[in-house]
């Protein structure tokens, strides 16, 4: 399959799921190899994979920092309000 490193635009539709798994670390073996080999030859997929890897790293780093108290309280209040509005069947 021919891939153009200089092509612009979105990543290949058939690769998005595999690139996501590769970025988050759940792709293994031949699937991981295929995603990395494809991204090496396809500019949009390479940029997509690199952006995902960077975003996941930032999210993991921010998870360790925790939320500000005010934000955590607002989220808890919103979740409680949403749960109170869910009808339960007995």
Residue, then its C-alpha position, 0 to 999 in steps of 0.5 A: x500500500x502506498x502512503x504519502x508522508x507529505x499528505x495533509x488532512x485527517x488520519x486514515x479512517x481505518x487506522x484511527x482505532x488502532x492508533x488510539x490503542x497504540x497511543x494508550x499502550x493497549x495495542x500489542x504484537x503485530x497490531x502495534x507494529x502495523x500501526x507504527x509502520x503505517x504511521x511511519x509512512x503516513x503523515x496524517x496518521x503520524x501526526x495523529x499518533x504523536x498528538x494522541x501520545x502527547x495528550x495522553x501523557x498530559x492527562x496522566x500527568x494532570x491526574x497525579x496533580x489532582x483537581x482543585x477543591x472547588x472543581x472537585x466539589x462542583x463535579x460532585x454536586x453535579x453528579x449528585x444532582x444528575x443521580x437524583x433525577x434518574x428514575x429507578x424502577x422498583 
